[in-house]
């Protein structure tokens, strides 16, 4: 029963809820119908006017400034390392953190005892090696002098042999002269004989007989000349063959000496060339001898033919011959006497030739013995010279090694002292007097405080502003500022170079500028950098909020209505921009671009000062009372961490009537 009662109550409440919802819907629907049935009263249209800040733009010329941040670096930094290991026996008074050292100043001296001992030993060794070198040079000179004496003696012996050979040649010439005289007498006798024979020509053909006899005489003379030529060619051939034999023996000795290493290849080649020349001479003499034999044979044939002619003539004139027998017999006796004289002369010549040959053979033996002795002596001298040269070379090499050892010892001695290559300040000092250091151990870092530069990074767009058709504008003015307790330490410089590559993970370009008189700056300082761009002419400066999308600005015409103008955006300078456009000078521009404003909209202009006047305005200045000024000055003077030159600038700024607000804020913090 209880369950049934609860079910009825539930049904009742559901029905009551549905009824209330239906009543509410009906009431809402009736209200909507009543609302829609009423007439709507239209208000008259009215133009909406917006208030907007406007500025008057003026054409001007400026040098835009690119602002960035950079780090101070040193152009001249030197790591000071121990040149050798050992105990430090002297340490410069300036060798401390921040110490100032001058160029060439002795900074550290390491115990030089071992190095000095090495130098002394090396000098003693060098002196000993130089004495050995002088001794080797003397031995070489002595051996060369002895070789020169032996060569001179050999030349003298060869000259004496040549003199003896010349004497023999003279005697041979004299013998040849006597033979020639005998031949001349024989020829004269034969002429007389022919004259006597001519007297036999009493017949009709007396003239032909005389001609035949004359031809016979001429042929016999040619025969005698050919015989002499044959003998002379034979003697020259024998002399050439003897000379070839001598030169071949000399060439054999040269090759033997070459195998022993005594003579050079040039001497062997010269001997070989001499043998070749002698062979050529022998060949020439053989040719001459052969030609002389042929000529002798031809002359014999001619003589035979002439004799036959004479015999024929004599047979035909026998009667005339019988009558002249007496005269012919007398002429024959003369010819016989002349022939006997010629035979005696030939015999004397043969004896002289035999003596000359014997003497030549003796001279050749003497020459051969002398040459053999000379070769042995020269071989011994050259071996001595070779040994002396080898000893000289060894001594020279020893001296060179000792010099290198001395130079190395002196270098090690000089490495016990460390000097400053240039003037500057010391940093990261980690050495004390009397300490023990290792070779190449890092002792400190020497920094030149007067040769500093700043490295800073610009975006690619900013980098393009500093370039022209030739590349980066080297020499552009750069200003570096270090914020020190509100008083900026400013230093000027010039742009010098740019990085050759872009570091992985970075963007833009890394530039470097050399600082002029960087007083108060130290390597590692984080500074702000301002780079002055080239002058931009005929441009306008407006607030950055005055430009909209697609580089458009809103101009105000004479009816206070807006006009859109597309301009060329050149630069962004903080909260201002630099633009360029035609026919914009003196016109009013909306200073804050809005989506609610557009072309043709009428505005209520709120005019301000001329655009661009606030671009380069100075920092906010505040007047100080005496109490506050004295408190700030005392705080600065009590701060020992502020550099002296920076402290002087801050105190000068605080002594003025108006002081920068940002400086006061930093000092009071």
Secondary structure, DSSP 8 states (H G I E B T S, - for coil): -HHHHHHHHHHHHHHHHHHHHHHHHHHHHHHHHHHHHS-----------EEEEEEE---EEEEEEEEEEEEEEES-EEEEE-SS-EEEEEE-TT-STT-EE-TT-EEEEE--HHHHHHHHHHHHHHHHHHHHHHHHHHHHHHHHHHHHHHHHHHHHHHHHHHHHHHHHHHHHHHHHHHHHHHHHHHHHHHHHHHHHHHTT--STTHHHHHHHHHHHHHHHHHHHHHHHHHHHHHHHHHHHHHHHHHHHHHHHHHHHHHHHT-S-HHHHHHHHHHHHHHHHHHHHHHHHHHHHHHHHHHHHHHHHHHHHHHHHHHHHTHHHHHHTHHHHHHHHHHHHHHHHHHHHHHHHHHHHHHHHHHHHHHHHHHHHHHHHHHHHHHHHHHHHHHHHHHHHHHHHHHHHHHHHHHHHHHHHHHTTEEE-SS-EEEES----TT-EE-TT-EEEEEE-TTSEEEEEEE-HHHHHHTEETTEE-TT-EEEEEEEETTEEEEEEEEEEEE-SS--TT--SEEEEEEESS-TT--TT-EEEEEEEEEEEEEEEEEEGGG--GGGEEEEE-TTSBEEEEE-EEEEEETTEEEEE-SS-TT-EEESS--TT--TT-BEEEEE-S-TTTTTT----EEE--HHHHHHHHHHHHH-SSS-HHHHHHHHHHHTSSEEEHHHHHHHH-
